[in-house]
C-alpha cells in the first residue's frame, strides 16, 4: 500500500556522545515502480529529501525531524530507500 511521507525523524545512538559517527549527508527516495524498487541504483527513484547536515549535536538519543520536499508530499509511494553518503568529519 502506498503511503504519503511528509517528514521523518532520526535519533542518535546511545554512544553518540563518545564518537563522531552520525551521518552527515543522506537522502530519502521513493518510487511506485516495482522494477525500480528492485534496483537501488535505478534512475527512477524520486528524491523526497536530501540532507547535508552537520548540525547533529553529540548527544545520546537526540531526535531531529526533517521534512520532505514540498513538491513530493502530494504523491504516495510504495517503496522507499535511504542512502547515507558520508559520516560527519571528526572534530579534534
BELUR-V955100 format. One record per residue. N is the residue number from 1. PHI is phi in degrees with one decimal (none if undefined). PSI is psi in radians with two decimals (NA if undefined). OMEGA is omega in whole degrees, 0 to 359 (999 if undefined). Layout:
n=N phi=PHI psi=PSI omega=OMEGA
n=N phi=PHI psi=PSI omega=OMEGA
This chain:
n=1 phi=none psi=2.32 omega=179
n=2 phi=-74.9 psi=2.53 omega=179
n=3 phi=-131.4 psi=2.67 omega=176
n=4 phi=-88.2 psi=2.35 omega=177
n=5 phi=-119.4 psi=2.05 omega=179
n=6 phi=-103.0 psi=-0.40 omega=180
n=7 phi=-171.2 psi=3.12 omega=181
n=8 phi=-158.3 psi=2.91 omega=180
n=9 phi=-126.1 psi=2.63 omega=171
n=10 phi=-122.7 psi=2.62 omega=178
n=11 phi=-132.0 psi=2.31 omega=179
n=12 phi=-70.1 psi=2.83 omega=183
n=13 phi=-79.4 psi=3.09 omega=181
n=14 phi=-74.6 psi=-0.15 omega=180
n=15 phi=-121.8 psi=0.37 omega=182
n=16 phi=-63.8 psi=-0.56 omega=181
n=17 phi=-63.3 psi=-0.52 omega=185
n=18 phi=-91.7 psi=-0.14 omega=180
n=19 phi=-154.7 psi=2.90 omega=183
n=20 phi=-107.7 psi=1.22 omega=180
n=21 phi=-118.5 psi=0.23 omega=176
n=22 phi=-68.6 psi=2.57 omega=180
n=23 phi=-67.0 psi=2.62 omega=179
n=24 phi=-108.2 psi=-0.77 omega=180
n=25 phi=-126.6 psi=2.34 omega=176
n=26 phi=-158.5 psi=2.90 omega=178
n=27 phi=-140.4 psi=2.59 omega=174
n=28 phi=-112.5 psi=2.27 omega=185
n=29 phi=-130.7 psi=2.64 omega=179
n=30 phi=-136.8 psi=2.77 omega=175
n=31 phi=-157.7 psi=2.76 omega=173
n=32 phi=-110.3 psi=-0.03 omega=183
n=33 phi=-91.9 psi=2.04 omega=182
n=34 phi=-62.5 psi=-0.60 omega=179
n=35 phi=-66.4 psi=-0.71 omega=176
n=36 phi=-65.2 psi=-0.75 omega=182
n=37 phi=-63.1 psi=-0.47 omega=180
n=38 phi=-80.3 psi=-0.12 omega=180
n=39 phi=-129.5 psi=1.76 omega=183
n=40 phi=-59.9 psi=-0.38 omega=181
n=41 phi=-94.6 psi=0.05 omega=180
n=42 phi=-61.8 psi=2.58 omega=178
n=43 phi=-79.5 psi=-0.06 omega=185
n=44 phi=-83.7 psi=-0.01 omega=179
n=45 phi=-72.1 psi=2.43 omega=178
n=46 phi=-97.6 psi=2.24 omega=179
n=47 phi=-74.2 psi=2.07 omega=178
n=48 phi=-96.6 psi=-0.58 omega=181
n=49 phi=-161.7 psi=2.34 omega=172
n=50 phi=-127.3 psi=2.35 omega=182
n=51 phi=-123.4 psi=2.39 omega=172
n=52 phi=-126.8 psi=1.47 omega=196
n=53 phi=-123.4 psi=1.95 omega=175
n=54 phi=-109.6 psi=0.44 omega=185
n=55 phi=-103.8 psi=0.11 omega=179
n=56 phi=-71.5 psi=2.04 omega=181
n=57 phi=-70.1 psi=2.72 omega=178
n=58 phi=-82.0 psi=1.18 omega=177
n=59 phi=-124.1 psi=2.57 omega=175
n=60 phi=-77.6 psi=2.46 omega=176
n=61 phi=58.1 psi=0.64 omega=178
n=62 phi=-85.5 psi=2.15 omega=181
n=63 phi=-103.0 psi=2.34 omega=181
n=64 phi=-131.4 psi=2.41 omega=181
n=65 phi=-102.6 psi=2.44 omega=178
n=66 phi=-127.5 psi=2.57 omega=181
n=67 phi=-113.3 psi=2.58 omega=180
n=68 phi=-78.3 psi=2.81 omega=178
n=69 phi=-56.4 psi=2.29 omega=184
n=70 phi=-61.3 psi=-0.36 omega=179
n=71 phi=-80.2 psi=-0.17 omega=183
n=72 phi=-111.3 psi=-0.19 omega=187
n=73 phi=-73.8 psi=-0.19 omega=180
n=74 phi=-86.7 psi=0.01 omega=180
n=75 phi=-116.9 psi=2.33 omega=175
n=76 phi=-89.5 psi=2.48 omega=181
n=77 phi=-123.8 psi=2.61 omega=179
n=78 phi=-93.5 psi=-0.58 omega=187
n=79 phi=-123.6 psi=2.50 omega=182
n=80 phi=-136.7 psi=2.71 omega=170
n=81 phi=-145.4 psi=2.64 omega=174
n=82 phi=-120.0 psi=2.29 omega=179
n=83 phi=-118.3 psi=2.11 omega=175
n=84 phi=-96.7 psi=2.09 omega=185
n=85 phi=-91.7 psi=-0.59 omega=177
n=86 phi=-165.0 psi=2.76 omega=176
n=87 phi=-90.4 psi=2.87 omega=176
n=88 phi=-62.9 psi=2.48 omega=178
n=89 phi=-73.4 psi=2.48 omega=180
n=90 phi=-64.9 psi=2.38 omega=175
n=91 phi=-105.3 psi=2.27 omega=182
n=92 phi=-108.6 psi=NA omega=999
